[in-house]
Amino acid sequence: MTPAIPGRIARFREQMSREAIDTFLVLIEENRRYLSGYTGEDTQFDESAGALIITNDALILATDSRFDLQARAEAPLYDVVCYQKGLVKELPGILKQLATRTLGIEGSRMSYAQYVKVRHELEDQGLSIEIKDTAHLVENLRLIKDDNEIAAIVRAVEVAEIHFEEFISQLKPGMKETDAAWTLEKQMREAGAQGLSFSVISAFGRNSALPHAIPGDKTLTPVEPLLFDWGAKLNGYCSDMTRTFVMGEPDDQFKKIFTIVHDAQKKAIDAIRPGVSSRAIDAIARNHIADKGFKDFFGHGLGHGVGLAVHEPPSITPMAEKDIVLQENMVFTVEPGIYLPDWGGVRLENMVRVTADGVSVFNHLPMDIKL
């Protein structure tokens, strides 16, 4: 069990008290792991490896027989309940024993169908319990990484980067995007990655104008943009990075776009420090790209948090629900891009940590990698 878990639980209980919630149901996989150490994985949205049920004086991990032994081994602070007919059927009995009055749920994870079933089960058993949706209660705790989390992220970055220059030396004209993506994935696995943060993005030529391109049969051609977005997962923590380059001597168009994106990223990173707003950091990069005439070709946010999930708070974007004031030990990406439909795109992505007086960049790969 991670030594930090008791402290996390204590802070979470304080959050519950402030929200006037006496019982909380944790369904999000990363939040379960953060608060318990239990590593059970949900195979898809409508299949769960279990739930945490937390009150001020009770800790319950409810799961099924597939995960019973694992849950008992990994979450020693929790009483494990092994349900036979599913969580929805078991939950009312647990809540009755806990004398629950207000149940906090993660609305972003519980489907409407699940919510309706829970309501019906509670009503059938004569329980009057207020169900209260919450916004990022656990995620707010995860915003600030502790030393062990930062060390895990650093290692995930190292595993993702360690063979990248060797990987690009294997790229040849005529290679398909799918073949390049598999080669990069294989090298991360051989370097020690326990999984991928996400499916490798390998996009050549015009396909690089698709920020989340799916590798296909497009073949590598010299001088065209080659965009790779990849990340390794290790000990539960993710990494995420992007590099764009060409095979051979880059033409004037590539040099121009690359320089604008590179400078936008540098300006944004140089401005990161505690007390600065997330939107202000986004605006620095976005305004630079706009000033160079490419305002309409950078549509996504500048960055996102990375930790147990590859996309988590903070969101470095003007589209976020609220502005976030940066604090020490927040970890996120800085990834400006320019995407031209008839040509291709350039995106450059590094991961950073806010330090006491500035910023630290996790990545060591050079930006201007050449073949």
C-alpha positions as CSV (number, residue, x, y, z in Angstrom):
1,M,0.0,0.0,0.0
2,T,1.2,3.5,-0.8
3,P,2.2,5.2,2.5
4,A,0.4,8.4,1.3
5,I,-3.0,6.8,1.2
6,P,-4.1,7.4,4.9
7,G,-3.3,11.1,4.4
8,R,-5.3,11.2,1.2
9,I,-8.3,9.6,2.8
10,A,-8.1,12.1,5.7
11,R,-8.0,15.1,3.2
12,F,-10.9,13.5,1.2
13,R,-13.0,13.2,4.3
14,E,-12.5,16.8,5.0
15,Q,-13.7,17.6,1.5
16,M,-16.8,15.4,2.1
17,S,-17.5,17.3,5.3
18,R,-17.3,20.7,3.6
19,E,-19.8,19.4,0.9
20,A,-22.1,18.0,3.6
21,I,-21.8,14.5,2.3
22,D,-21.7,11.6,4.8
23,T,-21.1,8.8,2.3
24,F,-19.2,8.9,-1.0
25,L,-19.3,6.3,-3.8
26,V,-16.0,6.3,-5.8
27,L,-16.4,4.6,-9.2
28,I,-13.6,6.3,-11.3
29,E,-10.8,3.8,-11.7
30,E,-8.0,6.3,-11.0
31,N,-9.7,7.7,-8.0
32,R,-10.2,4.3,-6.6
33,R,-6.5,3.6,-6.9
34,Y,-5.5,7.0,-5.5
35,L,-7.6,6.5,-2.3
36,S,-7.0,2.8,-1.7
37,G,-4.1,1.4,-3.7
38,Y,-6.4,-1.1,-5.4
39,T,-5.3,-1.5,-9.1
40,G,-8.3,-3.3,-10.5
41,E,-9.0,-2.0,-14.0
42,D,-12.4,-1.3,-15.7
43,T,-12.4,-3.1,-19.0
44,Q,-15.0,-0.7,-20.5
45,F,-17.4,2.0,-19.3
46,D,-20.2,-0.4,-18.4
47,E,-18.0,-2.9,-16.6
48,S,-16.6,-2.0,-13.2
49,A,-13.8,-3.5,-11.1
50,G,-15.5,-2.2,-8.1
51,A,-16.3,0.8,-6.0
52,L,-15.1,2.5,-2.8
53,I,-17.7,3.5,-0.2
54,I,-16.3,6.0,2.2
55,T,-17.8,7.6,5.3
56,N,-16.2,9.4,8.2
57,D,-15.5,6.2,10.0
58,A,-15.9,3.4,7.4
59,L,-13.9,2.3,4.4
60,I,-15.5,-0.3,2.1
61,L,-14.3,-1.7,-1.2
62,A,-17.1,-3.5,-3.0
63,T,-16.2,-5.8,-5.9
64,D,-16.9,-9.2,-7.4
65,S,-15.2,-12.6,-7.1
66,R,-12.8,-11.8,-10.0
67,F,-11.1,-9.2,-7.9
68,D,-11.8,-10.3,-4.3
69,L,-8.3,-11.6,-3.5
70,Q,-6.6,-8.7,-5.3
71,A,-8.7,-6.1,-3.4
72,R,-7.9,-7.7,0.0
73,A,-4.2,-7.7,-0.8
74,E,-3.9,-4.2,-2.3
75,A,-6.3,-2.3,-0.1
76,P,-5.7,-3.4,3.5
77,L,-7.4,-0.3,5.0
78,Y,-10.7,-1.3,3.4
79,D,-13.3,-3.8,4.4
80,V,-13.8,-5.8,1.2
81,V,-17.4,-6.7,0.3
82,C,-17.7,-9.3,-2.5
83,Y,-21.1,-8.8,-4.2
84,Q,-22.9,-11.6,-6.0
85,K,-25.6,-9.8,-8.0
86,G,-23.8,-6.6,-8.8
87,L,-23.1,-3.3,-7.0
88,V,-26.5,-1.8,-7.6
89,K,-28.2,-4.7,-5.8
90,E,-25.7,-4.7,-2.9
91,L,-25.5,-0.9,-2.4
92,P,-28.8,-0.3,-0.5
93,G,-27.9,-2.8,2.2
94,I,-24.5,-1.3,2.7
95,L,-25.9,2.2,2.8
96,K,-28.6,1.1,5.3
97,Q,-25.9,-0.3,7.6
98,L,-23.9,3.0,7.3
99,A,-27.1,5.0,8.1
100,T,-26.4,7.1,5.0
101,R,-28.4,10.3,4.6
102,T,-26.5,11.9,1.7
103,L,-24.7,9.9,-0.9
104,G,-22.1,11.7,-3.1
105,I,-21.5,10.2,-6.5
106,E,-19.2,10.9,-9.4
107,G,-21.7,12.0,-12.0
108,S,-19.1,11.9,-14.8
109,R,-18.8,8.1,-14.2
110,M,-22.2,6.9,-13.2
111,S,-24.5,6.5,-16.2
112,Y,-28.1,7.7,-16.1
113,A,-29.2,4.1,-16.4
114,Q,-27.1,3.2,-13.3
115,Y,-28.5,6.2,-11.4
116,V,-32.1,5.2,-12.2
117,K,-31.5,1.6,-11.0
118,V,-29.8,2.8,-7.8
119,R,-32.8,5.1,-7.1
120,H,-35.3,2.3,-7.7
121,E,-33.3,-0.1,-5.4
122,L,-33.3,2.5,-2.6
123,E,-37.0,3.2,-3.0
124,D,-37.8,-0.5,-3.0
125,Q,-36.0,-0.9,0.3
126,G,-37.7,2.1,1.8
127,L,-34.5,4.2,2.1
128,S,-34.7,8.0,1.8
129,I,-31.2,9.0,0.7
130,E,-30.3,12.2,-1.1
131,I,-28.0,11.6,-4.0
132,K,-25.6,14.5,-4.6
133,D,-23.5,14.8,-7.8
134,T,-20.1,16.2,-7.2
135,A,-17.5,17.9,-9.4
136,H,-14.0,16.5,-9.2
137,L,-13.9,16.0,-5.5
138,V,-11.1,13.4,-5.7
139,E,-9.5,15.0,-8.8
140,N,-9.0,18.2,-6.8
141,L,-6.8,16.3,-4.4
142,R,-4.9,14.7,-7.3
143,L,-4.1,18.1,-8.8
144,I,-1.0,18.4,-6.6
145,K,1.4,15.6,-7.0
146,D,3.5,14.3,-4.1
147,D,7.2,13.3,-4.4
148,N,6.5,9.7,-5.1
149,E,4.0,10.6,-7.8
150,I,6.5,12.9,-9.4
151,A,9.1,10.2,-9.3
152,A,6.7,7.8,-11.0
153,I,5.9,10.3,-13.7
154,V,9.6,11.0,-14.3
155,R,10.2,7.3,-14.8
156,A,7.2,7.0,-17.2
157,V,8.7,9.8,-19.3
158,E,12.1,8.1,-19.3
159,V,10.7,4.8,-20.4
160,A,8.8,6.5,-23.3
161,E,11.8,8.5,-24.4
162,I,14.7,6.1,-23.9
163,H,14.6,4.4,-27.3
164,F,12.9,7.2,-29.4
165,E,16.1,8.3,-31.2
166,E,16.8,4.6,-32.0
167,F,13.2,4.3,-33.2
168,I,13.5,7.2,-35.7
169,S,16.7,5.7,-37.0
170,Q,14.6,2.8,-38.2
171,L,12.1,4.9,-40.1
172,K,12.4,4.5,-43.9
173,P,10.6,5.9,-47.0
174,G,7.6,3.7,-47.7
175,M,7.0,2.6,-44.1
176,K,3.4,2.7,-43.1
177,E,2.0,4.7,-40.2
178,T,0.8,1.5,-38.6
179,D,4.2,-0.1,-38.9
180,A,5.8,2.9,-37.3
181,A,3.3,3.0,-34.5
182,W,3.8,-0.7,-33.7
183,T,7.6,-0.3,-33.7
184,L,7.4,2.6,-31.2
185,E,4.9,0.7,-29.0
186,K,7.2,-2.4,-29.0
187,Q,10.2,-0.4,-28.0
188,M,8.3,1.2,-25.1
189,R,7.3,-2.2,-23.9
190,E,10.8,-3.5,-24.2
191,A,12.0,-0.5,-22.2
192,G,9.8,-1.5,-19.3
193,A,6.4,0.1,-20.0
194,Q,3.6,-1.8,-18.3
195,G,1.2,-0.3,-20.8
196,L,0.5,2.6,-23.0
197,S,-0.9,5.9,-21.9
198,F,-3.0,5.8,-25.1
199,S,-2.7,4.3,-28.6
200,V,0.4,5.7,-30.4
201,I,-0.4,8.5,-32.9
202,S,1.7,8.1,-36.0
203,A,0.7,10.6,-38.7
204,F,2.5,11.3,-42.0
205,G,1.9,14.2,-44.4
206,R,-1.6,15.6,-44.5
207,N,-2.7,13.2,-41.8
208,S,-0.6,15.1,-39.3
209,A,-3.2,17.9,-39.6
210,L,-5.5,15.5,-37.6
211,P,-4.6,16.1,-33.9
212,H,-5.8,12.7,-32.9
213,A,-5.0,10.8,-36.2
214,I,-5.4,7.1,-36.3
215,P,-2.4,5.3,-37.9
216,G,-3.3,3.9,-41.3
217,D,-1.7,2.8,-44.6
218,K,-0.2,6.2,-45.4
219,T,3.5,5.7,-46.2
220,L,6.4,7.8,-45.2
221,T,7.6,10.3,-47.8
222,P,10.7,12.5,-47.4
223,V,10.1,16.2,-46.6
224,E,6.5,15.7,-45.4
225,P,5.7,16.3,-41.7
226,L,6.0,13.2,-39.5
227,L,4.1,13.5,-36.2
228,F,4.4,11.1,-33.3
229,D,2.4,11.4,-30.1
230,W,3.1,8.6,-27.5
231,G,3.4,7.9,-23.9
232,A,4.2,5.0,-21.5
233,K,2.4,3.9,-18.4
234,L,4.4,2.6,-15.5
235,N,3.3,1.9,-11.9
236,G,-0.1,3.4,-12.7
237,Y,1.3,6.8,-13.9
238,C,1.3,8.1,-17.4
239,S,3.5,10.1,-19.7
240,D,2.6,12.0,-22.9
241,M,4.8,13.7,-25.5
242,T,4.8,14.7,-29.2
243,R,7.5,15.4,-31.7
244,T,7.2,16.5,-35.4
245,F,10.0,16.3,-37.9
246,V,10.8,15.4,-41.5
247,M,13.0,13.0,-43.3
248,G,15.6,14.9,-45.2
249,E,16.0,18.6,-45.5
250,P,12.9,20.5,-44.3
251,D,11.3,22.9,-46.8
252,D,10.6,26.5,-46.0
253,Q,7.0,25.8,-45.1
254,F,8.0,23.3,-42.5
255,K,10.7,25.5,-41.1
256,K,8.2,28.4,-40.7
257,I,5.5,26.4,-39.0
258,F,7.9,24.5,-36.8
259,T,9.6,27.7,-35.6
260,I,6.2,29.3,-34.7
261,V,5.1,26.3,-32.7
262,H,8.5,25.9,-31.0
263,D,8.6,29.6,-30.0
264,A,4.9,29.4,-28.8
265,Q,5.8,26.5,-26.6
266,K,8.9,28.1,-25.2
267,K,7.2,31.4,-24.4
268,A,4.4,29.5,-22.5
269,I,6.8,27.3,-20.5
270,D,9.0,30.3,-19.6
271,A,5.9,32.0,-18.1
272,I,4.9,29.1,-15.9
273,R,5.2,29.7,-12.1
274,P,3.0,29.5,-9.0
275,G,0.2,32.1,-9.0
276,V,-0.1,32.4,-12.8
277,S,-3.5,31.4,-14.2
278,S,-3.9,28.5,-16.6
279,R,-5.7,30.6,-19.1
280,A,-2.9,33.2,-19.1
281,I,-0.4,30.4,-20.0
282,D,-2.6,29.2,-22.8
283,A,-3.1,32.8,-24.1
284,I,0.7,33.3,-24.4
285,A,1.1,30.5,-26.8
286,R,-2.2,31.1,-28.6
287,N,-1.6,34.8,-29.1
288,H,1.9,34.1,-30.5
289,I,0.4,31.7,-33.1
290,A,-2.4,34.2,-33.9
291,D,0.1,37.0,-34.3
292,K,1.9,34.9,-36.9
293,G,-1.3,34.5,-38.9
294,F,-2.4,31.0,-37.9
295,K,-5.1,31.9,-35.3
296,D,-7.7,29.5,-37.0
297,F,-5.3,26.6,-37.1
298,F,-4.7,26.0,-33.4
299,G,-8.1,24.8,-32.0
300,H,-7.3,22.6,-29.0
301,G,-6.2,23.6,-25.5
302,L,-2.5,24.2,-24.8
303,G,-2.2,21.4,-22.3
304,H,-3.7,19.0,-19.7
305,G,-2.8,17.4,-16.5
306,V,-1.1,14.0,-16.5
307,G,-0.9,11.5,-13.6
308,L,-2.9,8.3,-13.0
309,A,-4.9,9.4,-16.0
310,V,-3.3,10.7,-19.2
311,H,-5.9,13.5,-19.3
312,E,-6.8,15.0,-15.9
313,P,-6.9,18.4,-14.3
314,P,-5.6,21.0,-14.7
315,S,-6.8,21.9,-18.1
316,I,-4.6,24.6,-19.7
317,T,-7.3,25.9,-22.1
318,P,-9.7,28.9,-22.5
319,M,-12.5,26.3,-22.8
320,A,-12.2,25.1,-19.2
321,E,-15.1,25.7,-16.9
322,K,-13.0,27.8,-14.6
323,D,-9.6,29.3,-14.6
324,I,-7.0,27.5,-12.5
325,V,-4.3,29.3,-10.5
326,L,-1.1,27.2,-10.9
327,Q,0.4,25.7,-7.8
328,E,3.7,24.0,-7.0
329,N,3.8,20.3,-8.1
330,M,1.0,20.6,-10.6
331,V,2.0,18.5,-13.6
332,F,0.7,19.1,-17.1
333,T,1.6,19.1,-20.8
334,V,2.4,22.1,-23.0
335,E,1.5,21.2,-26.6
336,P,0.8,24.0,-29.1
337,G,0.2,23.0,-32.7
338,I,-0.6,24.4,-36.1
339,Y,-2.7,22.2,-38.4
340,L,-3.1,23.0,-42.1
341,P,-5.6,20.6,-43.9
342,D,-3.9,20.7,-47.3
343,W,-0.4,20.3,-45.9
344,G,-0.1,18.7,-42.5
345,G,0.5,19.7,-38.9
346,V,3.2,20.4,-36.4
347,R,2.7,19.8,-32.7
348,L,5.4,19.9,-30.0
349,E,4.6,18.5,-26.5
350,N,6.6,18.4,-23.3
351,M,5.5,17.6,-19.8
352,V,6.3,20.1,-17.0
353,R,6.0,20.5,-13.3
354,V,5.4,23.8,-11.5
355,T,8.2,24.4,-9.1
356,A,8.4,26.7,-6.1
357,D,9.7,29.5,-8.3
358,G,9.2,28.5,-11.9
359,V,9.0,25.3,-13.9
360,S,10.8,22.1,-14.6
361,V,10.6,20.2,-17.9
362,F,10.5,16.4,-17.6
363,N,11.5,15.7,-21.2
364,H,15.1,15.3,-22.5
365,L,14.5,14.6,-26.2
366,P,15.6,17.4,-28.4
367,M,12.8,19.2,-30.3
368,D,14.6,19.4,-33.7
369,I,15.2,15.7,-34.2
370,K,16.5,15.1,-37.7
371,L,16.6,11.9,-39.7
